[in-house]
């Protein structure tokens, strides 16, 4: 991965703020030509610095009004068991994020569900019965104070 210069960082910052900007609009914001922006953007995508683009959707607008954080402890710590759990997470659409942890829990899941009944089904019918899972502890978010997290970019 190539080192990022000041123009790359300005381009990344502008895209984090609004990924729908055209190359022409980005060019005006960061002080390059549209063709230079296009080449830089393509390079950053090919190198994996830019991993993708997406629309941010209001969860409640599509019936997902409950955000839950679920701590999961595995029943055994082996490569195969971790793989089985990771496969389960990848196949569960309500899991928005999954992080491997140090400490008491092995994983932390961020989940979006419509209501407590859906949460109950997820915990009792999907997670707990799974062969890889020993314990589950859930915490319901009362309010989201900050989202989405824009990465703090270094200053050149």
N, C-alpha and C positions, 0 to 999 in steps of 0.2 A: 504494500500500500504506500503510495507516494505521500510525501509530506504535504500538509495543507497550507496554502498561502492565505494572505488576507482576503483575496477575492473569493477563494473557495469558502472561507468561513462566512463571508457576507452572503454568499449564495446559499449556503446551508441555513443560515439564520433566516433569510427571506423565505425559503421553502418551508421551514418549520412553522413560520407565522401563517403562511398561506401557500399550500402546495398546488393550488389551482392557477397560480400566476403563469402567464405565458413567458416564453424566453424573451420577448420584447419588453414586457413589464419588468422582468427580473433584470434585464440589461439596464433599464433606466434606474432601478433601485441601487445597483451595485457599481455602475460606472464602466460597463463593458459593452461591446456590441452583442446583438442577439446571437450571432454565429459563435462568438467566443463563449457566451453563456451555454449555448447548446453543447459545444464540445466539452466544456468543463462538467456540465451536468451528466453527460453520457459517461465520461470517465469516472465520475463519482459513483454512478450507478454500477458500472462494470466492476469497479474495485470493491463494491459492497459497502461503501460509506453510506450511500443512500440505499436503504433496503427496500423501499417501496413507498407507495402513496395510498392514502385512504381518506374516506369521508368520516368525520366524527358525527355519530348519530346520537341523539338524545335517547337514552335507554327507555325512559318512561313513555316516550312517544310511540314506541313499538311494544309496549306492554311489559317491559322489564324494569319494574319499579323498585326491586330489592337487590342491593349489592351486598354480597357476603364474602367474608374472608374465612377460608377453611384451612385449618392446620391438620395435616395428615402425618401420622406415624406409620411406617411400614412394619409388617410383621417380622420380616428378616431383612438383613442388609446384605444383599448379594446383587451381582450384576444383572442376573435374570429377573429378580424381583423388581428391581428398579426399572428395567425395560418394560415389564408388564404394566407397571404403574404409569410410566410415560405413555405407553400405547393407549391406556384407558383415558388419560387426560387429553390426548390428541383427538380421540373419538367422541369426546363429550362437548357438544357445542356451547353449553352454558359456562364452561370454563374460559374466562377471558385471558387470564395470565396464570402461569404456574412457575414457581421458583423453588429450586432446591436450597435447603437451609442448613445452617449449623444449629446446634442447640437441641431443645426438646423435641420439636417437630422436624420431620424430614423434608416436608414440602409445605408451601403456602400457596393456596389457590385463591384467585379472585374470580368470583362467580356472579353472573347476573341472572336472576330468576324473576318470574312475574309476581309470585307471592310465597307465603310460608308453606303452602301445600307443595309447590314445586320444589322448594328447598328440602322439605321432608322426603320427597321422592328421590331427589338427587342423593341425599345422605343415606337413606335407608334402603334404597333399591339399587343404587349404582355403586357408591363408594364403599360402604361398610361390607356388603357381601363379596366384594372383589377379593380374590385370593392374596393380593399383595398388601392389603390394608389391615392394620391392627387397630388404630384409633383415629377418630375424627373429632375435631372440636371446631365449632363454627362461631363466628362473630358477625352480627348484622351491622352494617354501616348505617348510622342514623342520618348522616349528612356528609356529602362530599365537599370538602373545602377547596381542593385544588385538583383540577384535571383538565386537559391532559398535561403531562409533564413535558415541557420543552427542555431539551438538554442544554445545560449551561456551556456555551461554546467558549473556548479559550480566546483571549484577545491576542492578535498577532504582534 
